[in-house]
Amino acid sequence: MPVMNIRRIHLLGVVLLVTVVGCSAPLQFDGQRAYEHVEAQCELGFRPTGSEAARATGDYIIATLEGQGWEVETQEFTYRNTPVRNIIGKAGAGPVLILGAHYDTRRSADQEDPSVPVMGANDGASGVAVLLELARTLDRDRLSNQVWLAFFDAEDDGRLDGWEWCVGSSYMADHLEVRPEAVVVVDMIGDADQQIYLEGNSDPDLQGQLWDIAAALGYTQFVPTYRWTMEDDHIPFARQGIPAVDLIDFDYPYWHTTRDTPDKVSPDSLERVGRVLEVWLEE
């Protein structure tokens, strides 16, 4: 059974947050703010599962969510003698929608130099950055669902020393106590040369909703053509019959190399993905 730790922000903080939000104009996703979350993660160093930097990254995620008034839970377990921690931020009421991203980074740049870890500015940090900026900007008065922002650990060490892919998301899917209406995973979406194609293991109806929103916003970077079929964090949920989509830009030449660094990530790319998800959840 998962170990659940529930953290709640003090009532005074909630009251202050509501007061500030109530007196200000509606917030909109800001790609530059999201990019600052990419930089902050990378400043912590390489972040493979079980490392001190991974723990610090999780603490950063928790602090950011709590600072925006989200209720935070963690799932902590051990995989191959390594501590793993999933993080879930919850807000709103109603049927559950999950937005997910992995926050761990690969401990071997095996596409280039297996002796060196991957910084993971795009492969890891970009998806986390989108979710953390959404934690700030989502208008909870316009949500008709309870939204979970899920941060998966232990996704990215597959095929290294017998590790599997998507360990954290598999654990979360196996321990769901409620059935979500849908899951959208955000992975590797920060590439400055952004091209997000339809993914072959994703739910086509849900994909259609997201790509229609992107088209309405004028985002031609969402390409309505199938290109990749991925084993990613959406798969454990899809196997349970839950509509799940993987938003991923896999045309990324720095994947699993030492060159996956913040200079390869664009605030504009982060903003396009964030705005699509913002509209999908609020409207």
URMO-V337918 format. One record per pair of residues at least 12 apart in sequence whose C-alpha atoms are under 6 Angstrom apart, sorted by the first residue. I is the first residue (numbers start at 1). J is the second residue. If there is no record, write none. Layout:
i->I j->J
i->I j->J
This chain:
i->2 j->75
i->3 j->75
i->3 j->76
i->4 j->74
i->4 j->75
i->5 j->73
i->5 j->74
i->6 j->72
i->6 j->73
i->7 j->72
i->8 j->71
i->9 j->66
i->27 j->137
i->28 j->137
i->29 j->137
i->29 j->275
i->30 j->271
i->31 j->267
i->31 j->268
i->31 j->270
i->31 j->271
i->32 j->267
i->34 j->129
i->34 j->130
i->34 j->133
i->35 j->267
i->37 j->129
i->38 j->125
i->38 j->126
i->38 j->129
i->46 j->119
i->47 j->104
i->47 j->105
i->48 j->104
i->48 j->105
i->48 j->106
i->48 j->107
i->49 j->104
i->49 j->154
i->50 j->82
i->50 j->83
i->68 j->136
i->70 j->89
i->70 j->90
i->70 j->91
i->71 j->89
i->71 j->90
i->72 j->88
i->72 j->89
i->73 j->87
i->73 j->88
i->74 j->86
i->74 j->87
i->85 j->153
i->86 j->151
i->86 j->152
i->86 j->153
i->87 j->150
i->87 j->151
i->88 j->149
i->88 j->150
i->89 j->148
i->89 j->149
i->90 j->147
i->90 j->148
i->91 j->146
i->91 j->147
i->92 j->146
i->93 j->145
i->93 j->146
i->94 j->145
i->94 j->146
i->95 j->145
i->95 j->146
i->96 j->145
i->96 j->146
i->96 j->147
i->96 j->180
i->96 j->181
i->97 j->147
i->97 j->180
i->97 j->181
i->97 j->182
i->98 j->147
i->98 j->148
i->98 j->183
i->99 j->149
i->99 j->150
i->99 j->183
i->99 j->184
i->99 j->185
i->100 j->149
i->100 j->150
i->100 j->151
i->100 j->185
i->101 j->127
i->101 j->128
i->101 j->151
i->101 j->152
i->101 j->185
i->101 j->186
i->102 j->124
i->102 j->151
i->102 j->152
i->102 j->153
i->103 j->124
i->103 j->153
i->104 j->153
i->104 j->154
i->105 j->120
i->105 j->156
i->106 j->118
i->106 j->156
i->106 j->157
i->109 j->256
i->109 j->257
i->111 j->256
i->111 j->257
i->112 j->257
i->118 j->258
i->119 j->260
i->120 j->260
i->121 j->260
i->121 j->261
i->121 j->262
i->122 j->188
i->122 j->190
i->123 j->188
i->126 j->190
i->127 j->186
i->127 j->187
i->130 j->274
i->142 j->282
i->143 j->282
i->152 j->168
i->152 j->169
i->153 j->168
i->154 j->167
i->154 j->168
i->155 j->167
i->166 j->233
i->169 j->233
i->170 j->236
i->173 j->236
i->173 j->237
i->182 j->242
i->182 j->243
i->182 j->244
i->183 j->244
i->184 j->244
i->184 j->245
i->185 j->234
i->185 j->246
i->185 j->247
i->186 j->247
i->187 j->248
i->188 j->248
i->188 j->249
i->189 j->248
i->189 j->249
i->190 j->265
i->190 j->266
i->190 j->269
i->190 j->270
i->191 j->265
i->192 j->265
i->192 j->266
i->194 j->221
i->195 j->221
i->195 j->249
i->196 j->222
i->196 j->223
i->196 j->248
i->196 j->249
i->197 j->223
i->197 j->225
i->197 j->226
i->197 j->227
i->198 j->225
i->198 j->226
i->199 j->226
i->199 j->228
i->199 j->229
i->200 j->229
i->201 j->229
i->202 j->244
i->202 j->245
i->203 j->243
i->203 j->244
i->203 j->245
i->214 j->276
i->234 j->246
